[in-house]
Amino acid sequence: MTWVEALRVAVDALRANRLRSALTMVGVVVGVAAVVLLVAIGSGARQTVETQVEGLGSNLLLVVPGRFQFGAVPTVSRLKLDDVDLLARVVGDRRAVAVTVTSGEDVRAGSLDAFATVSGTNENVPFVFAEPLRLGTYLTAADVQTRRRVAVLGDAIADQLFPGRDPVGRFVTIGGVRFRVIGVLARQGSAFGVSRDNEVHVPVTAAQRLFGVQRIDALAVKAPRASDVDRLQPQLVAALEQKYTGEEFSAVTQSQILGTVGTILGLLTLVLSAIAGISLVVGGVGVSNIMLVSVRERTREIGLRRALGARERDVLAQFLAEAVLLTVVGGLLGIGTGVSGALLADWLTPLPAVISWWSPVLAFAVSVAVGLVFGVAPARRAARLDPVVALRTE
């Protein structure tokens, strides 16, 4: 018996028991669909993070106190505003160093109010970060030096507090203190799950007085060229550690952030895919079970085939073809379901989904392998039946 004949016989056998065949394929369909969908969501999340990090600007280094680790408790900062000049001397350009001190505050305008992230910054932010303005102007060096009470609103905050109106020139109240709006940032979306449009920028000196602190939380440095990032990283840390004896600092690059986040998301995707793969194993067990039942039901048929000259390998090929056909069809249906689910998730939910070409291919290959592995035992059992005993079976 050729494989073409075995496949034809397998199709006829499966069509004879349509409902049982369909129910047997459910486990394979669910497993393949889950793998494709979860890999798509994981890839989408990784691509989104990469886009957000790259959207902050290029050639950036984030200088923070302590050893930088995701999920670690932030170290109390000893950084001061005059550290801008220290790092500016290392970089060679004072415009390349931005500062930040942040706090969550209620921002009011008349009867409207909103909770926002108030960031005390300096005039270098537009140069260091990719933060274009939609209206007005940004903070100036004079604003920082004189602690002027001026503010630049994020796009979402501006729409909340001044719906349908131009905010520039109007006043907002932050922590009970009035600030005049001088600009509105362009819409920027979210970064690491935090909306960048829900920010209010004020001069760092005014923010320190408002928050009652003298520190700054972090400094951001823009390297002149991408090739200078690795050179500047140890120099920035050394300059601060020389000034603050006994203290530890970190200068984190965008590549390190992407690498760490990518590793975390990769492991998460792998774990979720492995969990989804359990469905494929369960589906394979179902295929094996149904094929064993099929062998028992068709014992006389097998005995008749053997008596008419069918060899063991012919019977083996017939039942193996049935098992593989079940998982192949289930795999194709699972791929279609998974791809459709990923597209719907990307369209209807906040979950990003990017379909990688390799995930459907891998899921399909695994489904075929499941058919081969779990179909061997029933096929061998059928092939080894004694023809005389099989013909006597009622």
N, C-alpha and C positions, 0 to 999 in steps of 0.2 A: 504494500500500500504506500503510495506516495504521500507527501505532506499535503498536496492539494486535495487528494481524496479524503485524507484524515480531516482536513479543515471542512470539507463539504459535509461529511458525516457529523462533525461536531456542531455545525450550524443547524443541521436537521434535528439533532438531539436537543439542542437548546431551544429551538422553536417549538418543539413538542411540549416543553415545560416552561412556557413563557413567564408565568408568575413566579415560579421558583427561581428561575434564572435572574429575573429582575431583582427579587429580594436578596439573592446572593451577592449581586453587584453593589448593593447599597453601601456596604462597608468600604469597598474599594473607592466608590465615588466620593464618599464623605472624607476618607483619608487623603486622597489626591487633591480634592478641592481645598481642604484645610491647609495642606502644605503650600499650595500655590497662593492662597489668600494671605497666609501669615508671612510668607517670604515677601510678598508684594508690599504689605504694610510695613514690615521691617525695613525694606529697601527705601520705601517712601519716607519713613522717619529719618533715616540716615541722610538721604538727599536733602531733606528739608533743613536739617541741622547744618549741613555743609553750606547750603545757600544762605542761611541766617548768619553764620560765622563770617563767610566771605562778604556778606552785605554790610558788615560793620566797617569795612575798609580794608586796605591792603597793607602788608608789612607791619602789622601791629604786634606790640608786646604789652601785656598787662602786668604791671608791677604791683604785688600785694605783699603784706606782711605775713611771715610764717611760711610753712611748706604748703604749696597749693595742691589740694586733692579734692576731687568731686565728692560731695557728701560730708566733708570734714567740717567741724565747727570752726567758723572764722576766727582768726587770731585778732586780739585787740590791737588796733593800729597805733603806731607811734609816728606815722608819717605826718609831716608838717607841710604847710604851703610853700615854704622856702626850698623844699626838696625839688620843686619844679626847676629852679635855677641849677641845682646840683646835677640833675639828670640832663638838663639842657646842655650843660658843658660837656657831658659825655657824648651826646648825640651830635652836638655842634649846631643846633638850631632850636631856639626857644619855642618856636611855633609848634614843634613836634612833640610837646609834652602837654597832656591834658590831665586835669585832676577831677576827682569826684568825691562828694560826701552826700549820702542819700538818706532819706527818711520818708516814710509814708505819712502823708498829711491830708487833711480835709481842705479843699480849695473851694472858695465860694465866690459867686458873682451875683449880687442882688439876692433874689430868692432861690437861686439854683446853686447846688453844691455837688461836688464829686470827690472821690478819694483818689489821690494820685501819688505817684512816686516823684517826690521833689528832689532834684539833683542840683547840688551846688557845683558849678563847673567854672572854667575860665574861658577866655576868648579863643582858645586854640581848638575847641571841640570840632568846628566845621572843617578844620585842616586835618585833624587826626582821624576823625570818623567820617563815614559817608552819611551825613545828616543835612540834606538840603532844606532850604526854607521854602514855605509856600507863600507866606506874607511877611512883610516887615523886614527887620534886621536882627542880627544875633548880638550877643553880649560883646562888649568891647573891653579893652584893658582898663580904660577909665572907669567903667562900671565896677570892675573887680577892685580896683585900688580905692575907690570912694565908697564901697559897700552900697552902691545904689540899689534901690528897691525896684528892680525891673525884672520882668519874667518873659520867657519864651515858652509858649504852650505847645504841647503835643497836639496832633491833629484831632484825636478823639476828644481830648479835654476841651479843646476850643469849640468843637461842635456841641458838646454837652452844656457848656456854660454860656455860650453865645450862639444859640441856634439861629441860623439865617442872618447873622450879623457879622460885621468885621470886628474882631476882637482888638485889633491894634489901636492903642491909645486909651483903651478902657482899663478898668482896675479889677483886680482879683484880691481876695483876702486869703492869706496862707498862715495858718496858726495864729490868727488874730492880727496879722500885720498886712497892710495894704501894699500891693505891688502893681506897677503899671505894666501892661502888656506891650511889648515892643515887636513881637514877632510870633509866627506860627510855623512849626516844623511841617514838612511834607509828610504824607502818610508813609509809614515804614513797615508796618506789620509787627510780628512778634519775633522774639529771640529767646530760645530756651523756655518757651511757654509763658514769657512775660511780654505784655504789649508795650512796644516802644512808643506807641501813640498815646499812652496814658501817662506821659511824663511832663514835668514842668521844670525847665532849666532856669536857675537864678544864679547870680554871681556867688562864687564859693565863699567869699567873705561875708556876704549877707546871709548865706545859708548857715555858716558857722555861728553867727550871732543868733539866728533864728532857732537853731537846734541846741544852742548852749554848749558848743564843743570847740576845740582848737585843732583837732586832728583832721586828716582827710582819709578816706577809706582806701583809695587806690590811685595809681597813676597809669595812664596809657601813653605809650611812646610809639611814634611812627618812625620806622627806620627809613632812611633816604631811599634805599633800594632793597629788594628782596634778598640780595646776597649779603646785606649788612646785618640781617636779623640774628644769625648765629654768632656773629662777632660781638654785637651789642649786648646780647643776653647775659653773659657772665660779667661784662663791664658794668652794667647797671646794678646788678646784685652786689658786686664788689664795692661800688661807690657808696651804696646805702649801708652795707655792713661795716664799712670803715667808719662811717659817721655814727651809727648806732651800735656801739661795741656790744657784743654778746647777743645781738638780735639776728634773726634769720629772715630772709626775704626771698621771694620767688619772682622770676620774670617768665611769664608763660606766653608762648607763641601760639598763633592760630593753628599751626600744624599740630602742636601738642594737644590743643583742645579738641581738634577734629579726630586725632588719633585715639584719645581717651574715650570720647563719646562714641566713635565708630566701633571701638572694641566692645564697649558695653552693649551697644545696640546689636552688634554682630552676635555676641553670646546670647542675648535675649532672643534674637530671631532663631538661632540654632536650637535653643531649648524649646521654644514654642513649636518649631518644626518637628523636633523629636517627639514631642507630646502628640502632635497631629499624626506623626508616623505610626503611633500605636494603633490608630484607626485602620491603617493599612494592614498591620499584623492581624488585628481582629478580623478584618475582611478576608485575609488569607486563610485564617482558621475556618471561617465560614465556607469558603470555597472548598477547602479540603474536606470538611464535613459533608457538604452536599455531594461532592464527587464520590465519597465513600458510600453514601446512600444510593447514588446512581449506580454504582458498581453492583451493590446488593440487588437492586431492582432488575438489573439487566444481566443477571448471571446466565440465564438460559441463552440470551442473545450472544453473549461472549462465547459460551460453549459451542453454539452453532457456528459462529465465525471460525473458531479454532478447528472445528470438525471439517469445515469446508476448505481448510488450508491456510488460514490466517496465522502468521507467525506471532511470537510474543512481542516483538518490536512493533508489529502492526497495531496490536491492541494497545500497547503502551503509547504509541503515537496518537491513536484516536482519543484516548482519555486525557492525555497531556494537552492535546490541541483544544479540547473542550475547556480545560482549566485556564489555559492561557487566553483563550478567546473571551472568557468571562472577565478576566482582569484587564484585558486590552480595551474592551468596550467600556468597562467601568472606568478605566483610566482616562479615556477620551472624554467621557461624560463628566468626569471629575475636573479635568482641565477646563472644559467649557464653563462648568459651574464656578470654579475658582476664579477664572478670569472675569466672568460676569460679576461675581461678588466683589472683586477688587475694584472694578470700574464703578460699581454702584457705591462702594464705600468711599471712594475718592470724590464722587460727585455729590453724594447726599450727606456725608458726615465730615467732621473736621479731620478724620484720619487720612493722612496722605497715603497713596498706594502707587507704587511704581512696579510694573510687571517686568521682572528680569527674564530674559530669554531662557536661561538655564533652569529656572525652577519648574516650568511645565515639562521640559525635556527630562529632568531628573525624576520628577514625580511619575512620568509615564514609564521611564526605564525601571523604576522601583516597582510599579504595578505589574509590569511584565515579569520581573524577577519573582514577585510574590506568586504569580500564577505558576511559574516553573517550579519554585520550591515547594509550594503547598499542593501542587498537582502531581508531584512525583510519586508520593506514597500511594494514593488511590490508583494511579495508572499502573504502578508496579504490581499492586494487588490484583488488578484486573488481568494483567498480562500473565501472571503466574497461576491463574486458576486452571485446574485440571479439566480438560474438555469433557471427559466422561462424567465427572462429578458435577460439573456445571450443567450438563444436559439433563441430569437426574433431578436438579433442583426444581421445586414447585414454585 
